């Protein structure tokens, strides 16, 4: 899934906060839920406009960025 199919930022939507594409649900809502111990299925029930594929792809993208930043820090 392409990044633009997962989330985007638009100054006209939620003041430019990154949101899941096709929704007004900020991506930080997912991370806040997970950090609070809320299971992914419950998040998806609470925000039915976000697809499971989008949520999983976002988490995979976030993981890739974190792992990449970690490898950059080790190389420095």
PyMOL commands that place a pseudoatom at each C-alpha (Angstrom):
pseudoatom trace, name=CA, resn=UNK, resi=1, chain=A, elem=C, hetatm=0, pos=[0.000, 0.000, 0.000]
pseudoatom trace, name=CA, resn=UNK, resi=2, chain=A, elem=C, hetatm=0, pos=[1.377, 3.417, -0.963]
pseudoatom trace, name=CA, resn=UNK, resi=3, chain=A, elem=C, hetatm=0, pos=[1.917, 6.034, 1.736]
pseudoatom trace, name=CA, resn=UNK, resi=4, chain=A, elem=C, hetatm=0, pos=[-0.654, 8.343, 0.128]
pseudoatom trace, name=CA, resn=UNK, resi=5, chain=A, elem=C, hetatm=0, pos=[-3.234, 5.537, 0.367]
pseudoatom trace, name=CA, resn=UNK, resi=6, chain=A, elem=C, hetatm=0, pos=[-2.521, 5.242, 4.092]
pseudoatom trace, name=CA, resn=UNK, resi=7, chain=A, elem=C, hetatm=0, pos=[-2.308, 8.815, 5.360]
pseudoatom trace, name=CA, resn=UNK, resi=8, chain=A, elem=C, hetatm=0, pos=[-1.805, 12.389, 4.206]
pseudoatom trace, name=CA, resn=UNK, resi=9, chain=A, elem=C, hetatm=0, pos=[-1.687, 15.929, 5.496]
pseudoatom trace, name=CA, resn=UNK, resi=10, chain=A, elem=C, hetatm=0, pos=[-3.804, 18.785, 4.175]
pseudoatom trace, name=CA, resn=UNK, resi=11, chain=A, elem=C, hetatm=0, pos=[-4.036, 22.219, 5.802]
pseudoatom trace, name=CA, resn=UNK, resi=12, chain=A, elem=C, hetatm=0, pos=[-7.777, 22.176, 5.044]
pseudoatom trace, name=CA, resn=UNK, resi=13, chain=A, elem=C, hetatm=0, pos=[-8.315, 18.974, 7.072]
pseudoatom trace, name=CA, resn=UNK, resi=14, chain=A, elem=C, hetatm=0, pos=[-7.779, 18.886, 10.846]
pseudoatom trace, name=CA, resn=UNK, resi=15, chain=A, elem=C, hetatm=0, pos=[-5.425, 21.909, 10.632]
pseudoatom trace, name=CA, resn=UNK, resi=16, chain=A, elem=C, hetatm=0, pos=[-2.908, 19.887, 8.625]
pseudoatom trace, name=CA, resn=UNK, resi=17, chain=A, elem=C, hetatm=0, pos=[-2.491, 17.052, 11.124]
pseudoatom trace, name=CA, resn=UNK, resi=18, chain=A, elem=C, hetatm=0, pos=[-1.713, 13.759, 9.348]
pseudoatom trace, name=CA, resn=UNK, resi=19, chain=A, elem=C, hetatm=0, pos=[-4.962, 11.829, 8.914]
pseudoatom trace, name=CA, resn=UNK, resi=20, chain=A, elem=C, hetatm=0, pos=[-5.828, 8.460, 7.452]
pseudoatom trace, name=CA, resn=UNK, resi=21, chain=A, elem=C, hetatm=0, pos=[-6.595, 8.986, 3.769]
pseudoatom trace, name=CA, resn=UNK, resi=22, chain=A, elem=C, hetatm=0, pos=[-10.301, 9.391, 3.076]
pseudoatom trace, name=CA, resn=UNK, resi=23, chain=A, elem=C, hetatm=0, pos=[-11.058, 10.192, 6.730]
pseudoatom trace, name=CA, resn=UNK, resi=24, chain=A, elem=C, hetatm=0, pos=[-10.738, 12.960, 9.298]
pseudoatom trace, name=CA, resn=UNK, resi=25, chain=A, elem=C, hetatm=0, pos=[-9.143, 10.549, 11.784]
pseudoatom trace, name=CA, resn=UNK, resi=26, chain=A, elem=C, hetatm=0, pos=[-5.682, 11.757, 12.850]
pseudoatom trace, name=CA, resn=UNK, resi=27, chain=A, elem=C, hetatm=0, pos=[-3.051, 9.021, 12.777]
pseudoatom trace, name=CA, resn=UNK, resi=28, chain=A, elem=C, hetatm=0, pos=[-2.027, 9.945, 16.319]
pseudoatom trace, name=CA, resn=UNK, resi=29, chain=A, elem=C, hetatm=0, pos=[-5.426, 8.650, 17.429]
pseudoatom trace, name=CA, resn=UNK, resi=30, chain=A, elem=C, hetatm=0, pos=[-4.272, 5.138, 16.509]
pseudoatom trace, name=CA, resn=UNK, resi=31, chain=A, elem=C, hetatm=0, pos=[-0.964, 5.471, 18.351]
pseudoatom trace, name=CA, resn=UNK, resi=32, chain=A, elem=C, hetatm=0, pos=[-2.706, 7.013, 21.375]
pseudoatom trace, name=CA, resn=UNK, resi=33, chain=A, elem=C, hetatm=0, pos=[-5.162, 4.105, 21.494]
pseudoatom trace, name=CA, resn=UNK, resi=34, chain=A, elem=C, hetatm=0, pos=[-2.440, 1.484, 21.199]
pseudoatom trace, name=CA, resn=UNK, resi=35, chain=A, elem=C, hetatm=0, pos=[-0.261, 3.237, 23.795]
pseudoatom trace, name=CA, resn=UNK, resi=36, chain=A, elem=C, hetatm=0, pos=[-3.236, 3.151, 26.169]
pseudoatom trace, name=CA, resn=UNK, resi=37, chain=A, elem=C, hetatm=0, pos=[-3.585, -0.600, 25.697]
pseudoatom trace, name=CA, resn=UNK, resi=38, chain=A, elem=C, hetatm=0, pos=[-6.600, -0.438, 23.402]
pseudoatom trace, name=CA, resn=UNK, resi=39, chain=A, elem=C, hetatm=0, pos=[-6.490, -3.341, 20.920]
pseudoatom trace, name=CA, resn=UNK, resi=40, chain=A, elem=C, hetatm=0, pos=[-6.396, -2.593, 17.195]
pseudoatom trace, name=CA, resn=UNK, resi=41, chain=A, elem=C, hetatm=0, pos=[-9.823, -4.204, 16.719]
pseudoatom trace, name=CA, resn=UNK, resi=42, chain=A, elem=C, hetatm=0, pos=[-11.355, -1.805, 19.238]
pseudoatom trace, name=CA, resn=UNK, resi=43, chain=A, elem=C, hetatm=0, pos=[-9.743, 1.176, 17.497]
pseudoatom trace, name=CA, resn=UNK, resi=44, chain=A, elem=C, hetatm=0, pos=[-11.194, -0.040, 14.196]
pseudoatom trace, name=CA, resn=UNK, resi=45, chain=A, elem=C, hetatm=0, pos=[-14.626, -0.431, 15.827]
pseudoatom trace, name=CA, resn=UNK, resi=46, chain=A, elem=C, hetatm=0, pos=[-14.372, 3.123, 17.192]
pseudoatom trace, name=CA, resn=UNK, resi=47, chain=A, elem=C, hetatm=0, pos=[-13.241, 4.544, 13.829]
pseudoatom trace, name=CA, resn=UNK, resi=48, chain=A, elem=C, hetatm=0, pos=[-14.909, 2.470, 11.085]
pseudoatom trace, name=CA, resn=UNK, resi=49, chain=A, elem=C, hetatm=0, pos=[-13.774, 4.872, 8.346]
pseudoatom trace, name=CA, resn=UNK, resi=50, chain=A, elem=C, hetatm=0, pos=[-10.188, 3.630, 8.889]
pseudoatom trace, name=CA, resn=UNK, resi=51, chain=A, elem=C, hetatm=0, pos=[-9.573, 0.278, 7.238]
pseudoatom trace, name=CA, resn=UNK, resi=52, chain=A, elem=C, hetatm=0, pos=[-7.548, -2.502, 8.835]
pseudoatom trace, name=CA, resn=UNK, resi=53, chain=A, elem=C, hetatm=0, pos=[-5.211, -2.327, 5.830]
pseudoatom trace, name=CA, resn=UNK, resi=54, chain=A, elem=C, hetatm=0, pos=[-4.584, 1.387, 6.456]
pseudoatom trace, name=CA, resn=UNK, resi=55, chain=A, elem=C, hetatm=0, pos=[-3.932, 0.897, 10.176]
pseudoatom trace, name=CA, resn=UNK, resi=56, chain=A, elem=C, hetatm=0, pos=[-1.557, -2.018, 9.637]
pseudoatom trace, name=CA, resn=UNK, resi=57, chain=A, elem=C, hetatm=0, pos=[0.238, -0.224, 6.789]
pseudoatom trace, name=CA, resn=UNK, resi=58, chain=A, elem=C, hetatm=0, pos=[0.669, 2.864, 8.975]
pseudoatom trace, name=CA, resn=UNK, resi=59, chain=A, elem=C, hetatm=0, pos=[2.206, 0.786, 11.762]
pseudoatom trace, name=CA, resn=UNK, resi=60, chain=A, elem=C, hetatm=0, pos=[4.519, -0.922, 9.268]
pseudoatom trace, name=CA, resn=UNK, resi=61, chain=A, elem=C, hetatm=0, pos=[5.594, 2.450, 7.830]
pseudoatom trace, name=CA, resn=UNK, resi=62, chain=A, elem=C, hetatm=0, pos=[6.211, 3.824, 11.319]
pseudoatom trace, name=CA, resn=UNK, resi=63, chain=A, elem=C, hetatm=0, pos=[8.281, 0.765, 12.210]
pseudoatom trace, name=CA, resn=UNK, resi=64, chain=A, elem=C, hetatm=0, pos=[10.348, 1.117, 9.028]
pseudoatom trace, name=CA, resn=UNK, resi=65, chain=A, elem=C, hetatm=0, pos=[11.055, 4.781, 9.770]
pseudoatom trace, name=CA, resn=UNK, resi=66, chain=A, elem=C, hetatm=0, pos=[12.081, 4.010, 13.348]
pseudoatom trace, name=CA, resn=UNK, resi=67, chain=A, elem=C, hetatm=0, pos=[14.323, 1.156, 12.282]
pseudoatom trace, name=CA, resn=UNK, resi=68, chain=A, elem=C, hetatm=0, pos=[15.887, 3.306, 9.565]
pseudoatom trace, name=CA, resn=UNK, resi=69, chain=A, elem=C, hetatm=0, pos=[16.533, 6.168, 12.016]
pseudoatom trace, name=CA, resn=UNK, resi=70, chain=A, elem=C, hetatm=0, pos=[18.056, 3.681, 14.432]
pseudoatom trace, name=CA, resn=UNK, resi=71, chain=A, elem=C, hetatm=0, pos=[20.449, 2.383, 11.812]
pseudoatom trace, name=CA, resn=UNK, resi=72, chain=A, elem=C, hetatm=0, pos=[21.403, 5.965, 10.884]
pseudoatom trace, name=CA, resn=UNK, resi=73, chain=A, elem=C, hetatm=0, pos=[22.217, 6.728, 14.535]
pseudoatom trace, name=CA, resn=UNK, resi=74, chain=A, elem=C, hetatm=0, pos=[24.374, 3.582, 14.841]
pseudoatom trace, name=CA, resn=UNK, resi=75, chain=A, elem=C, hetatm=0, pos=[26.279, 4.475, 11.669]
pseudoatom trace, name=CA, resn=UNK, resi=76, chain=A, elem=C, hetatm=0, pos=[27.158, 7.964, 12.945]
for i in range(1, 76): cmd.bond("trace and resi %d" % i, "trace and resi %d" % (i + 1))
show_as sticks, trace
zoom trace
